[in-house]
């Protein structure tokens, strides 16, 4: 392998080679720090400071070069790590759009921040505004105006919905710092952010989704919480005046944090109680601000002479609560969720309704699993039914919507909206391509399995590639093994006891209970529409068994069968599974069935090398679970039957949902597993909460 190829495959080297301008600016900053000693002593004490620093005094005195020279100095050694870290936004812009664009953002952002701040302070200092008069005499150094412009530009390059979230954080940081700590640098940061906001126009909140409305309220509540805590513990000296730290007890701080954090979490989930109590708290804070203003009007400024800064900060905080109050009233429809909100239309479908929909309109290879215990059902206006489970605050849809084929796309959209209104995180597990095409624009998809389908018409176990299956069938004949396709409810007590003994032995070897959700047990096999394939030895012992779930087509006809349970007795007939599957395929084919699904082995999909972080997460989980459940081994076994593959997806809104979805899926697959069992199996899985 050549050195060039090795470099191209090293992600760190690849990124570094694409951000030369950013690295050059950082290098120049460090060189200047070394030459003039700013890396080890405060540059603000250097005699050169007044000559190179920018600000209104420098411009008034004709030092026109300072906006350029001051950019590459840092006023204190401790600030260097933060300044260098702030170049991350510019690096991202350069990586995405090139060096010329990145340098333009940096240069224009830096110069605009310096000149706009100077102009603003020149005008504001003419007013009786002490803060502006003080800042108009201050000099500053550093590239933070340009780097803040780079961070804002990077936020605009993110995909939706991360773009809005990043912008809210950038704006919140810039203006909280300006309003409450208000240094010249904070003013420059605010102007740099405003420049990118109006030039790029990448922040477009024209018609936000319910989720984004909740997120905005959540971030606003957290910003207010941060301001409340910081003004309580830290002196402020911003445009509103100077305040001293209150020095209150940690109990006061803890109560503030607990109350607002609890409300913020409720707002993020769209809970009605959180909206109501936040309104109450907002009204109380606004009323406090109004009373303070009335006091000053009635008594006069002398009422707050000694605490003018505290008064102004209190008014500013009341104004923030007022903005939150108005926003919550404006988007009140986003906060209707209750803990057990009904998803979909009433009446809520029953299992009988689900079976009737399958008989009338058919379904996919996993559709019969929607009839199992543990599922909830949502009825849609379009006539569809969506089966899902509530786990860890997530609505996990199993497979595709049921009902008339023409209604399924509308059912997806309606279910997503209804689940979000109920405060749940919607996702679709093991969905097929039509459902993937129907989810809202911007949703992400992740391959979770490949459904293995054997086409039955004309199936013959002839030719070299069927040697393994044909050998198993021939050996079974020689050893007088008996194949029987039956129903569990029709079998005598003795056979049922053998099946349960085999299953219990299998479960006991795993250290974890039998999985649920898309993996059934003998309880599900008791349904009279489910068939059982038995391999019986000449002595009358059950050496292995399979369960087959019906796959309905339109009009109530069974068009295929899906493999569910696979169990074998230790010490029994060796190739019992090949014998059972091959014999089942022959009989299904003779009965006129079209397909036989061997089901999708979870976490067994082979990803391309450039598939990204989600693929690496899936591969890691597969490696952890392989010793317990053998998904990869199962996938290789099924390849003996030369199936065709149909991709199954996990569909979700964006990556921020993956943690909760992971917790929800863990509880869906292993609802009865304990933390001790997880630990015993060597797994560190997340235990979900808030079912």
Order of alpha helices (4+ residues) and beta strands (2+ residues): alpha-alpha-alpha-alpha-alpha-alpha-alpha-alpha-alpha-alpha-alpha-alpha-alpha-alpha-beta-beta-alpha-alpha-alpha-alpha-beta-beta-beta-alpha-beta-alpha-beta-alpha-beta-alpha-alpha-beta-beta-beta-alpha-beta-alpha-alpha-beta-alpha-alpha
